[in-house]
Amino acid sequence: MNNEAVSLKNVTRVLSEEEVPVTLVKDISCTIKKGEFVAITGPSGSGKSSLIYLMGLLDFPTEGEVFIDGVNTTIASKYEWEQIRLEKIGFVFQFHFLLQEFTVLENIILPMRKLGKLRPSQMIKRAEELLDHFGLKNAGYKKPNQLSGGERQRVAIARAMANDPIIIFADEPSGNLDTKNADIVFKLFEKLVNEENKTIITITHDRSLAARTHRQINIVDGVIVSD
Amino acid sequence: MWMNLSIALEYIRNRKRQSVFSVLGVVMGVAFFIAIASMMQGMHSYFIEKLVDVAPHVKIMDEFRESETQPIYRKYSDSIIELRGVKPKEEIRGIRSADKIIIDLEKRKDLSVAPALLGEAFLRYGGKDIGASIIGINPEKERFASNLERDMVKGNLNSLLTNSSGIILGKSLAKKLSIKMGNKLSVISPAGIIKKMKVVGIFDTGVTEMDSVTSFILLKKAQILQEKQNVINRINIRLKNINQATEIALEMEGRYKYKSESWQETFANIFEMFIIENAIMYSTVAAILMVAGFGIYNIISTSVNEKSKDIAILKSMGFCEKDIRLIFLFQGIVIGVVGTIIGWIIGAVIIELLTLVKLDTSGEVDMPFQIEGFPMYRSISLYIWGGFLAIMSSAISAYIPARKAASLKPVDIIRGAA
């Protein structure tokens, strides 16, 4: 069995559409194993987000190769990318990005419906289990705007977990939360890593939160300065 | 597919007011299309029906389409010849050997035929002189070759036979002369012959143009009045199947050389008018649907902007471009379909209401026809066309912003939001 969750080989990303080409990420190589809890840190504009968008297949590298679960995605088709995103990757952002028109339960079910592997009744059951697991037992039939910021972020994590991915990318998940809620989110991450052997790669500015992870990668100007 | 549709439906449901207004646009387009098209087509077919009903289906006239070429041109067709001072021969008008043609045609089962002599005359009664068209007919044959007998409101065709000085007048013509049944009037022909004739019948075809200028007398009397013994200048043909008129007219002209006109040719100018009317109608309706389309384009575009975060997250989950495109395209199609269904109902209601409108055409206003209520054309094809156009324009209007939505890059949106 393959032990590598994500692996980058000499990845460079340049925004060439701009008047002056901007290099976001420069010749980065690194490997993250399954079950690792990784924090990516660095000053604003250092390329942290760009790095995880590349890892999470939201962006294409200008040069280099990205491997997800041992698959070279650089040579994969658009369809394969979508399948990988659906099955193996979950994303959590600074903003919760929940669909306001749908209930919490429906929001969590959306990725399952897109994947289409479960029957509708099974989907509801799984979504309810996830909510229960994340301490949101009674929130299922509420709309996102009826929840607090911390609760919404937990729903967003539940949605990222919907298709039982192997990796969860989190782009400053606690950026908009108070210390108490940030702590709850990190506790959830720890639980997912320890109990379900998920790989979690999170960006954070908070040193004390970063210290709780297994590994910290520090980026400055698109280059890894410490690992 | 169903998932994309359900997302589209949720989006529409949550934008109730805008959705209602954009649906209303489509409703108006579809309802007006159906109602106006029904009215126009109804009018057109009523016009044609009326005209074809009173006019001969094919008429053989005493003229030629092209004047005859000089013999010398025919003989030396590729030479340079110039004849000067050529004048057309003054022929005695009338169809030669008309009797033979009529006997010939009477053998056919698919048509009825009647001779006629058309001429002009003054009708004088009580100090009024009114120019009218005097048509000499053979009542025995006319009976089968036109609907004149059916359109008689007073007297009948046979009275021409029983009273050889009888005249049958159109209803409006009689009104203009203020003459009644049994009264005698003077007929003054261009040949200078004056005859006293008695009104033995009045007809009403409903076609004002005909009722106000036409009168019928016995063929023999007409020939005397016009000083054209044994001459007829028109052979009227009525067909069992009116759609054969064009080919039969061609056949007649080929065989007898005289100009033969089908009803389609006679009323060609009216058909041209119909085409113009249709063009005006369809462009008006297309404009309404286009405006509705702009409305849809607008709200879908706004929706794409409002929902850019949703698009980003759906794409990051693994939704493909096609899914996103469908979500927004479906919104347009749903608006189009809902608008079409309501438009159908309202259109049908308008059609039924219009049939109830009573038009008073018996007054002074000069209408080409006397009609009561709008003759509406009812056909499922109007509904299909209306719906097709509305849904197409909705889909096209939604497709443009939908394509833009599909091409959004999640990274750009997330970066912008953060």
Interface residues (C-beta under 8 A of the other chain):
Chain A: S49 Y53 G56 L58 D59 K78 Y79 E82 Q83 I84 R85 L86 E87 I89 F91 F93 Q94 F95 F97 L98 L99 Q100 E101 F102 L110 P111 R113 K114 L115 R159 D171 E172
Chain B: M3 I7 E10 Y11 R13 N14 K309 D310 A312 I313 L314 K315 S316 M317 G318 F319 C320 D323 K409 P410 V411 I414 R415 A417 A418
